[in-house]
Every structure is written in structure tokens, then in C-alpha cells.
Amino acid sequence: MGKCTERLYNGIVKENPTFVQMLGMCPTLAVTSSAINGAGMGLTTTCILVLSNFMISALRKVIPDKVRIPSFIVIIASFVTIIQFLLQAYLPSLNDSLGLYIPLIVVNCIILGRAEAYASKNKVLPSVFDGLGMGLGFTVGLTLIGMFRELLGKGCIFGFQILGDGNRLQNSSGIVKAIGNVFSLYTPITILVLAPGAFFVLAFLIAFINKRNAKKAAEALANGEEIPAVCKPDSCAGCINAACCGKLTAATAAQTVSKPVSVAEKAEMPKPVNAAEKAAASKQVNAAEKAAATKPASAAEKAAAPKPVSAAEKTEAPAPENKAADDKSESGAVNAEKNETVDAEAKAEKTSKADESSEVKADNNEAPAEKAAEDKTIKAADEANKNLDEKTVDKDSDIKLKETMAHIKTKKGKGGKR
């Protein structure tokens, strides 16, 4: 039932065919010279909408897809003819005032659009409420336009004189008569009853509705509430409000740009993360993962680990004749379990050693630039020491040569020639 009430609300308020979708403008502008004409046209359209939606939804699986539009028109035309005969019989004055616009309901875009968009794709009950909501929305729109035109153009509503000379309030007494005398000073604006008056009244009503929607959107944005879907900046492509033309979107965007940011909102905003912080966080995560991977399992964890189920345990209880074979199988299973646990421990030790070696390699590869610099400095020091040693050796050899030459000279001087 919630879906049915939603269809009613959408047809009257959210998807109003007159003020939001701008559908059925021909009867809207031509018939609404008075409130009674607008209400009569709206109720007639409502009856046809409900009946046509009911019939089309009931026959949606029978009507072929290729001829659905002609079928819809035949069904709608049948109900329009029935309603026209009823109006001629029971409301001839309304039938005369509406005139040609009653047969034109057959091609009204509201009825054909709802038959194509909703009734032909949904069940009977929601389709009936969809037609009722759209019809009531159309009736409200036509009645409001007719009331404004009749009140401002003739001074009366539904035939009752409210403004101008001879209004009903003048026949009373006291303060009501005083109000009637004030209203009698009003001069009706005749152009509003004529054809141009329909455009003026419709334009003012749509402008008022759009201004109200823009104000609601701005208030919701200022209060931190959710902006209505029809006023979001990215919703113009699928918006059904043809009279907006982006005005509400522009107002909402301006409010979004001009909205000041408070200190609390700035504090709640996430801070940007630097590359150094990201690298440090990733290093910490990697170190923690390595520590968790290389951590040897404790005795309690090994005991708590589930043991593999052997084939002997899965089989049923052995017969008394085959006890020896069962004992052998059980001992073999125990040995297999022991071997499996030993292999698992060996594999765990190998993985831990591999992780340690990889860590050592990673540590060795962490600072290659520093090792290269140290090697360069050591090589330079060795070369300097070699140069010094060579220089000292040369000096010592020169000194020894001089000493030997001096010794030879002295010997020659003492003994003469040899």
C-alpha cells in the first residue's frame, strides 16, 4: 500500500503534470477561464486516466508490443466517448463550456504518457493509483489557474462575487460589511479572463513554485541537510521540472560556493598524507608482517592445531578377526602423522631461515652507497701510504749511496791505487 500512496503523492506534488512536467498545456491555457471549467476538465481527465490505466495494465500481457500505441488510443477513445455521453446527459452546461476539448482528451499527452510509461509495465492497483494521482494533480493545477483568473479578471470564484461592486460581503453588517465596502473598490482586470491571461497566471505560479524550491534547497544546504534531488547540480539531465531551466541548479551552486567553512568543519576534514608518512607506515606494516610470519609456533598453538584425520579414524570400528591388521594400520597412521609434523616443522625452520637470510640481504642492500664511499676512502688512504713508503725508500737509498762513495774515497786516499 505504500507504493500506492507514493504514486498519489508523486502525481499531486512531486510530479505534478501542470507545474512540474508542463504537460497538457492546451486544455490548461484554453479551458481555465473560470474555476468551474478547470475543475470539470480536471475531473473528467482523472476519470479517463483511472479507467484507461486499469484496462491497459490488465491487458499489458495480451497487447502485442508492435501495436501497443494504437491499442492504447483505442482504449482511451472508448472511455472518452463514454464520459462525453455522460456529460451531455447530466452536465450539459459543462459539456458546452468545455466543447471540443473533451474529445481532444484522446490525444492528451498526460494520458498516453502514463499508459506507456507506467500502466503497461506495472500491476493493476499501482497503475490505478498512478492515474488517480496524476489526474488529481492535473485537477489541482487547472483549478488554481482558473481561480486566479476568475478572481482577478471577474472578481468571483465559482460564481460567487468576492471583489468589485455588489460582492456578497456588502450584504452583511458590522466589520464584514466594512471589508466588503473595501473590496468593492477593486476594478477587475479583464485581460486575465482572455487568452493572454492564462500565460500570465501560469508564468507567475511557476515562478513562485521555483522560487520556493530554490529557497528550500538553500536552507537545506545551510543546515547541512540533504539537498532535494531536483535541485542538485548534477540532476538537470534527468530532471522532470521543465520550467526550471537550470535556475535552481545555479542558485544551489552559488550557495555551495559562498558557504563559509567553520573551524570545527576544518578540524574534521582529513589531513593530506605525505609521501614520507606513507613510506614509514608501509615499512611498519611490512616489519609487523615479517615478525608475524617468522614467529615460531608455541607448544600450545601446536597442540591446539587440528590434526589431520587418518584413514583408520574415518573407517568404522574393526572386526575382532582383523585386530592385528588394524593395529598395524594405526601404527602406520601414527608414524605418518609424526612424519608430517616433522616435515611441517622442517619446512617452518627453512622458511624462517629463508626469511632471516632475505632480511640480512635486505639489510646489506640497504646502504650500498655508504659501503662504496667507505671503500673509496680506504683505497685513497692505501695509495697515500704507498706513495709515502716509496718516497722514504728513495731517500734511504740515496743516503746509503752517498755513504758508500765517501767510504771508497777515504780508502783510496789511504792506500793509493790498487
C-alpha positions in Angstrom: 0.0 0.0 0.0 3.0 2.3 0.5 3.6 2.2 -3.3 0.1 3.4 -3.9 0.3 6.3 -1.6 3.7 7.2 -3.1 2.0 7.3 -6.6 -0.6 9.6 -5.2 1.9 12.0 -3.7 4.1 12.0 -6.8 1.2 12.8 -9.0 -0.2 15.6 -6.9 3.1 17.3 -5.6 6.4 15.8 -6.8 5.5 15.1 -10.5 2.6 17.5 -11.0 1.8 17.4 -14.7 0.9 21.1 -14.8 3.5 22.9 -12.7 6.4 20.4 -12.8 6.2 18.4 -16.0 4.4 21.1 -18.0 2.1 18.6 -19.8 -1.4 19.2 -21.2 -0.8 22.9 -21.8 -3.5 23.1 -24.5 -6.5 22.5 -22.2 -4.7 24.2 -19.3 -4.5 27.5 -21.2 -7.8 27.3 -23.1 -10.3 26.0 -20.6 -9.2 27.7 -17.3 -11.2 30.9 -17.8 -13.1 30.0 -14.7 -12.6 27.7 -11.7 -15.6 25.5 -12.5 -14.3 24.9 -16.0 -10.8 24.0 -14.7 -12.2 21.6 -12.1 -14.6 20.0 -14.6 -11.8 19.4 -17.1 -9.5 18.1 -14.4 -12.1 15.6 -13.0 -13.0 14.4 -16.5 -9.4 13.7 -17.3 -9.0 12.0 -13.9 -11.8 9.5 -14.6 -10.3 8.7 -18.1 -6.8 8.3 -16.6 -8.0 5.9 -13.9 -10.1 3.8 -16.3 -7.5 3.7 -19.1 -4.7 2.8 -16.7 -6.8 0.0 -15.2 -7.7 -1.5 -18.6 -4.2 -1.2 -20.1 -2.5 -2.7 -17.0 -4.9 -5.6 -17.1 -4.2 -6.2 -20.8 -0.5 -5.5 -20.7 0.4 -9.1 -21.3 -2.1 -9.6 -24.1 -1.4 -6.4 -26.2 1.4 -7.0 -28.7 4.4 -4.8 -28.4 4.3 -3.7 -32.0 0.8 -2.3 -31.9 0.7 -1.1 -28.3 0.2 2.6 -29.2 -2.8 2.1 -31.4 -4.3 -0.2 -28.8 -3.8 2.4 -26.1 -5.5 5.0 -28.3 -8.5 2.8 -29.0 -8.9 2.1 -25.2 -8.6 5.7 -24.3 -11.0 6.8 -27.1 -13.6 4.3 -25.8 -13.6 5.8 -22.3 -13.6 9.4 -23.6 -16.7 8.6 -25.6 -18.4 7.2 -22.6 -17.5 10.2 -20.4 -18.7 12.6 -23.1 -22.1 10.9 -23.3 -22.4 11.2 -19.5 -21.6 14.9 -19.5 -24.1 15.5 -22.3 -26.8 13.8 -20.3 -26.1 15.1 -16.8 -24.0 18.2 -17.1 -24.9 19.8 -20.4 -23.6 23.3 -19.4 -20.2 22.0 -18.5 -20.1 20.0 -21.7 -20.9 23.1 -23.7 -18.3 25.2 -22.0 -15.6 22.6 -22.5 -16.6 22.0 -26.0 -14.1 20.4 -28.3 -11.5 19.8 -25.6 -13.3 16.8 -24.2 -12.8 14.7 -27.4 -9.2 16.0 -27.5 -8.5 14.2 -24.3 -7.9 11.1 -26.5 -4.6 12.6 -27.7 -3.7 14.3 -24.3 0.0 13.6 -23.6 -0.7 13.0 -19.9 -3.0 10.0 -20.5 -1.0 8.5 -23.3 2.3 9.1 -21.4 1.1 7.4 -18.3 -0.2 4.5 -20.2 3.1 4.0 -22.0 5.4 4.8 -19.1 3.7 3.2 -16.1 0.4 1.3 -16.8 1.8 -1.0 -19.5 4.7 -2.1 -17.2 3.1 -2.4 -13.7 0.3 -4.2 -11.9 -3.3 -3.1 -11.8 -3.6 -1.5 -8.4 -0.5 0.7 -8.6 -1.5 1.8 -12.1 -4.9 2.8 -10.9 -3.4 4.9 -8.1 -0.9 6.4 -10.6 -3.8 7.5 -12.8 -5.6 8.9 -9.8 -2.6 10.9 -8.5 -1.8 12.3 -12.0 -5.5 13.2 -12.5 -5.8 14.9 -9.1 -2.6 16.8 -9.8 -3.9 18.0 -13.1 -7.2 19.0 -11.5 -5.4 21.0 -8.8 -3.3 22.8 -11.4 -6.3 23.7 -13.6 -8.5 24.7 -10.7 -5.8 27.0 -9.2 -5.2 28.7 -12.5 -9.0 29.1 -13.1 -9.5 30.5 -9.6 -6.8 33.2 -10.0 -8.0 34.1 -13.5 -11.6 34.3 -12.4 -10.9 36.2 -9.2 -8.6 38.8 -10.7 -10.5 39.0 -14.0 -14.1 39.0 -12.8 -13.9 39.3 -9.1 -15.6 36.0 -8.3 -14.7 32.4 -7.5 -17.1 29.5 -8.6 -19.7 32.1 -9.5 -19.6 33.9 -6.0 -18.8 37.6 -6.2 -15.8 38.4 -3.9 -14.2 41.5 -5.3 -15.8 44.5 -7.0 -19.1 46.3 -6.6 -22.0 44.1 -5.5 -19.9 41.5 -3.6 -21.6 39.2 -1.0 -19.8 40.8 1.9 -21.6 44.1 1.4 -24.9 42.4 2.3 -23.6 41.6 5.8 -23.3 44.0 8.8 -20.5 45.3 11.0 -16.9 44.8 10.2 -17.7 42.2 7.5 -19.7 44.9 5.6 -16.7 47.3 6.0 -14.5 44.7 4.5 -17.0 44.3 1.6 -17.0 48.0 1.0 -13.2 48.0 0.7 -13.4 45.0 -1.7 -16.0 46.9 -3.8 -13.3 49.4 -4.7 -11.4 46.7 -6.8 -11.6 47.0 -10.6 -11.4 43.7 -12.4 -8.5 43.1 -14.8 -10.3 41.9 -17.9 -7.3 40.7 -19.7 -6.8 37.8 -17.2 -10.0 36.2 -18.4 -8.9 36.4 -22.0 -6.4 34.1 -23.7 -3.2 36.1 -22.7 -4.2 36.0 -19.1 -3.7 32.2 -19.0 0.0 32.7 -19.9 0.5 35.4 -17.3 -1.1 33.5 -14.4 0.7 30.2 -15.3 4.1 32.1 -15.5 3.6 33.7 -12.1 2.6 30.4 -10.5 5.5 28.5 -11.9 7.9 31.3 -10.9 6.5 31.2 -7.3 7.0 27.4 -7.1 10.6 27.6 -8.5 11.5 30.4 -6.0 10.1 28.3 -3.2 12.1 25.2 -4.3 15.3 27.2 -4.6 14.8 28.7 -1.1 14.2 25.2 0.4 17.4 23.9 -1.3 19.4 26.8 0.1 18.0 26.3 3.6 18.8 22.6 3.5 22.3 23.3 2.3 22.9 25.9 5.1 21.6 23.5 7.7 23.7 20.6 6.4 20.7 18.6 5.3 20.3 16.7 2.1 19.5 18.8 -0.9 16.4 17.8 -2.9 17.1 15.7 -5.9 15.6 18.2 -8.3 17.9 20.9 -7.1 21.3 19.1 -7.2 23.8 20.5 -9.7 24.2 17.1 -11.5 20.5 16.3 -11.8 19.4 18.6 -14.7 19.8 15.8 -17.3 17.1 13.6 -15.6 15.0 16.4 -14.1 11.3 16.5 -14.9 10.9 20.2 -14.0 10.9 21.6 -17.5 10.1 25.1 -16.2 13.3 25.4 -14.1 15.8 25.5 -17.0 18.8 25.3 -14.6 17.7 28.2 -12.3 17.5 26.1 -9.2 20.8 24.5 -10.0 22.5 27.9 -10.4 21.1 29.1 -7.1 22.2 25.9 -5.3 25.7 26.1 -6.8 26.1 29.7 -5.7 25.0 28.8 -2.2 27.6 26.0 -2.2 30.4 28.2 -3.3 29.6 31.1 -0.9 29.0 28.9 2.1 31.8 29.6 4.8 33.6 26.7 6.4 33.7 26.8 10.2 36.6 25.9 12.4 35.0 22.7 13.5 34.5 21.6 9.9 38.1 22.4 9.1 39.2 20.3 12.1 37.1 17.4 11.0 38.4 17.5 7.4 41.0 14.8 6.7 44.6 16.0 6.5 46.7 15.1 3.5 49.3 12.3 4.0 52.9 13.0 2.9 55.0 10.5 0.9 57.4 10.1 3.9 54.5 9.2 6.2 53.2 6.7 3.7 56.6 5.1 3.3 57.1 4.9 7.1 53.6 3.3 7.5 54.3 0.8 4.8 57.7 -0.1 6.4 56.0 -0.6 9.8 53.3 -2.9 8.2 56.0 -4.9 6.4 58.0 -5.3 9.6 55.0 -6.4 11.5 54.0 -8.9 8.8 57.6 -10.4 8.7 57.6 -10.7 12.5 54.3 -12.5 12.5 55.4 -14.8 9.7 58.8 -15.7 11.2 57.4 -16.1 14.7 57.8 -19.8 15.7 54.6 -21.6 16.8 54.5 -22.3 20.5 53.7 -25.6 22.1 50.2 -24.6 23.0 49.5 -23.5 19.4 50.9 -26.7 18.1 48.7 -28.7 20.5 45.6 -26.6 19.6 46.2 -27.0 15.8 43.8 -29.5 14.3 45.5 -32.8 13.5 44.9 -34.5 10.1 42.2 -37.2 10.2 43.7 -40.5 9.3 42.1 -43.2 7.2 41.8 -45.5 10.1 39.7 -43.0 12.1 37.4 -42.4 9.2 36.6 -46.1 8.8 34.2 -47.9 11.0 35.3 -50.0 14.1 37.3 -53.1 13.0 36.1 -56.6 13.5 37.8 -58.8 16.1 39.3 -61.1 13.5 41.4 -58.3 11.9 42.9 -56.8 15.1 46.5 -57.3 14.0 45.9 -55.6 10.7 44.1 -52.7 12.4 47.0 -52.3 14.9 49.4 -52.1 12.0 47.4 -49.6 10.2 47.0 -47.5 13.4 50.8 -47.6 14.0 51.4 -46.7 10.3 49.0 -43.8 10.6 50.7 -42.6 13.8 54.1 -42.7 12.1 52.7 -40.9 9.1 51.3 -38.2 11.4 54.7 -37.9 13.1 56.5 -37.6 9.8 54.0 -35.0 8.7 54.6 -33.0 11.8 58.4 -33.3 11.4 58.2 -32.2 7.8 56.0 -29.3 8.8 58.5 -28.2 11.5 61.4 -28.6 9.0 59.5 -26.5 6.4 58.8 -23.9 9.0 62.5 -23.8 10.0 63.5 -23.5 6.4 61.1 -20.7 5.8 62.3 -18.8 8.9 65.9 -19.2 7.8 65.0 -18.0 4.3 63.2 -15.0 5.8 66.3 -14.3 8.0 68.6 -14.5 5.0 66.3 -12.3 3.0 66.3 -9.8 5.9 70.1 -9.9 6.0 70.3 -9.4 2.3 67.9 -6.5 2.5 70.0 -5.0 5.3 73.1 -5.5 3.3 71.5 -3.9 0.3 70.0 -1.0 2.3 73.1 1.1 2.2 75.3 0.3 -0.9 76.2 3.9 -1.3 77.7 4.1 2.2 79.8 0.9 1.5 81.1 2.3 -1.8 82.1 5.5 -0.1 84.0 3.6 2.6 85.8 1.5 0.0 86.8 4.7 -1.9 88.2 6.3 1.3 90.2 3.1 2.2 91.6 2.9 -1.3 92.7 6.5 -1.2 94.4 6.0 2.2 96.3 2.9 0.9 97.5 4.8 -2.1 98.7 7.7 0.1 100.6 5.3 2.3 102.2 3.6 -0.6 103.4 6.9 -2.0 104.9 7.8 1.4 106.7 4.5 1.7 108.2 4.8 -1.8 109.4 8.3 -1.1 111.1 7.2 2.2 112.7 4.2 0.4 114.2 6.5 -2.2 115.6 8.8 0.4 117.2 5.9 2.3 118.8 4.6 -0.9 120.3 8.0 -1.7 121.8 8.3 1.7 123.4 4.8 1.5 124.9 5.6 -1.9 126.5 8.7 -0.5 127.9 6.9 2.5 129.4 4.2 0.3 131.0 6.7 -2.1 132.5 8.6 0.8 133.9 5.4 2.2 135.5 4.4 -1.1 137.2 7.8 -1.4 138.7 7.6 2.0 140.1 4.1 1.3 141.7 5.4 -2.0 143.3 8.3 -0.1 145.0 6.0 2.5 146.3 3.1 0.4 146.7 4.7 -3.0 145.9 3.0 -6.2 145.2 -0.7 -6.3 
